[in-house]
Amino acid sequence: MKSFVLFILCISSVFCYSKTLTIGSSKFNPPFETWASQESTYYGYDIDLMMEICKRLNVACKFKAYTFNDLFEATKSNEVDLVISSVIITKTRQKQFLFSIPYLESYSQYITSADNASINTPDDLYGKKIGVRKGTPYGNQVRADFRNNTIVVYPLINDMFVGLQNKEIDAFVLDYESAKYWIATNPGIYKLIGNKIPIGEGYAVMTHLENAELINRINQIILQMEDDGTFIHLYSKYFEWR
C-alpha cells in the first residue's frame, strides 16, 4: 500500500524529482543575479526568490551559471530543471517553454553615458546605434521603436557597458530594475533616457513544456509569498535604491 501511495505521488507531483533541482541562471545581471566565481556562489533578487521556492518545495537548489542566451537551449536539453534569470514572458517564448505566473512586472529602460549631451530624450535615439543583450526581447523592441536604427547584439551585459565606453554604441536597453541599479551604484556615470517601457507579461520561472505539475506548485508558492510579505522583504533588500 505504501509503495502504491508513493507511485501516485510520483505521477502527479514534485515527489518525482530528486531532492535537488538544477536551476539555470545568467552569470551577471545585478540586482537580479550575480555569480561570484571565486566563492562559487550566487546572490541577488532572483536567487533569494528561488531559494525560498525550493525551501517550500522541500528540495535543494543547485545553481548553474550560463550566458543568458544559452539558458533556453539548456532548458530544451534538460540540462536544468528550472530557469530564473529575469526571463520575460512573451508570446513567442510561450510556444516553446512553460512559465510560472509572474513574480515581478517587466519593464525596459534605455540608458546612455551621463556626459552624452546629444541624447536626453527617446527622440534623440533615432538613427543611433543601440546595444541589446543576446536572447532578450529588446532587439524586437528597438526595431518597433526605431525602424532604421542599427542594433548591436552583445552576449553579456558587461560587454554593452564596454561598447558604450568605446563608442561602439550610443545607448543600450536593458531591464528597468537593472538600469536603476547601475544609475544608483555609478552616480554621474550613466543616465536614463525617457521613462520605463512595459514589455512582455512579467518576469517568471521558466521550464520545459512537460513540467506543468512542478510549475503549478511553484505558482501556489508565489501566491503564498505575495500574501505573507516575502516579496516586500525581497524588494526592500534588493531594490531599496528605487
N, C-alpha and C positions, 0 to 999 in steps of 0.2 A: 504493500500500500504506500509506504514512504517513497519507494522508487517511482511509483506512478505519479505521486504528487509532484516530485521534482521534475519529472518528464513534462508534465503540464506546464509548470512554471517556466521551463526552458523553452517551450514552444512560444510562449506569449510575453516574455519579459526580458529585462536586463539580466536575469539569472543565467541566461545563455552565455554571457560574457565571462571571461576570466575575471579575476579580482583586479585587473589593471586594464584601463582604457588608454590607448595611444592617441594623443592629442597633437595634431599638427598646428603650428603657428609660425608666423613670419619672424625673422630674426630681429627686426628693428623697426618699430613704429610707435614710439612713445607718444602719449602715455598709455597706449593700449597694451603693448608688449615690447619687452627688451630682453634679448638673450645675452647674459653675462657669461661669455665663454670661459673666462678664467675661473669662474666659480661654478660653471656647469649648472646654472640655474636661470630661471625666467622670473620676471616680475612685471607688473602692470595691471591695468584695469581688467583686461580680458583674462589674464592669468588667475587673478584672485577670484574672478567670477567662475571660471571653470573649476578651480579647486573646490569652491563651495558646492558646485553642482555635483562633482564627483563624491564629495563627502556625503551629500544627501542621497546619492545613489548607492552608497556603501561600497565604492570601488576606489582604487588608487588611480591617480593621473600620472601618465608618463608622457612628457612633452618632447616633441621632435621639431627641430628648427629647419625651416625651409625658406627659400626666397618666395615671395608672395605668389607669383605665377605658378610655381611648382606645387602649391598646395592642392590645386584642382586635380592634377594628374595623380598625386599621392592618394587622394580620396577615391578616384576611379579605380586605382590598382589595389585598393585596400591596404596600403602601407600604414594608413591611420584609420582609427575608428571615427574620430570627430575632428573638425577644424574649428578653431576660434581665433580670429585674426582680423577684426574689424571688417568682416566679409559682408558686403551689402547684398540684400535680396534683390534680384532683378528677374524679370520675366524670362530672359534668356537662360540664366543660371537655373531657374526652377525646372527647366526641361531636362536638366542633366543631374541635378542634385536635390537633396531634401534639406529643408531648413526648419529650424525651430521658429517659434514666434519671436518677434524682435525683442531684444533686450535693451536697445537704445535706438533713438531716431538717427537717421543718417543724413548728413549734410556735407557738401563740398565747400571748398574755400580756395579762391585764388590768392596767391602770395607772391611778393617780389622783394627786392632789396630796398631797405628804407631810404637809401640815397638815390634811388631811381626817380628823378624828378619828372620824367616823361610819362610815368604810369601812376595814376592816382585813382582812376575810376575804371569800371569794366569797359567802357567805351574806348579807353586808351589801349586796350589789348588787341584791337582789330589790326590784323597784319603782323602781329608779333609771333615769336616762337615760344611755344608753351610746352612745358615738360609734364609728363604723366608717368606714374609707376605702372610697369607692365602687369597685366592681369586685372587691373581695376577698370571700372566702367567710365573713368574720367576722360578717356580718349573720345568716346562717343559723345560725352557732354560737350567737350571743346568743339567737336565738329558741328554740334547743334547750335552752340552759342556763336561760333565764329567760323563761317564756312571756308574761308580761304586762308586760315592760319596754318602755319607749319607746326606739326605735333612731333615732339621728340620724346621717344619712349626710353625710360631708364629701368633697369632691373631692381634697383634699390632706392629707397628714399635718400640715403646719403649721397647717391650719385646726382640726384636732382639739385641738391644744395651746392655740390661741386660745379655742376653745369651752370648754375646761376652765377656763382662766383667767377667762373671763367668766361662769362658772357656767351655761352653756347645757347642759352635760352634767356628770354626776357622775364618770364614768370613761370610758375607751375601751379598745379592744382592738386590738392590732397584732402584728406578727411578734415572737417572743420575742427574737431577736437584736437587733432594733431597740429593744425595751423596755430590754434590758440596756445598750445604748449610751446611751440617754437618762438612765438612772439613774447611770451611771458618769461622764457628762460634765456632769451637773447635780446634784451631791450636795446632798441636803437639800431638793430641789425636788419630786421625784416619788418615788413608792413603788410597788412591785409588789403586786398583790393575788393571793394564793394562788400556786400553782405553775404552771409552763408546762403547756400542754394540747396533746396531739398533734392535728394537723389535717391532713387530706389525706394524700398519699403522697410528700411531699417537694417541694423546690424543683427546677425543671427548666428547661431551654431549651425555648422554645415556637416552633412554626411552623405553617404550614397543612398540611392533611391529605395533600397530594400530595408533600410534601417528605421522603419516607421515606428516600431514599438518603443525603441530607445528614445527617439525624438518626442514621442507622446509623453514619456515620463519626464524628459527634460522640460517640456512645456509646462507640466504641472509644477515643477520645481521653480521655474521662472516666475510663475504666478504667485507661488508661495513667497518668493523673495521680494516681490513687489509689495505684498501685504505686510511682511514682517520687518520692513525697514532695511533690508540688506542692501538694496540699491542706493538708498540715501547714504549709507555708510561708505559704499564704494565711490560714489560721486564726491563726497567730501574728502576722501583720501586722494583721489587722482585728478579731480577737476576743480580743486579749490581755487586755482588761479583764474577760473572763469569770472 
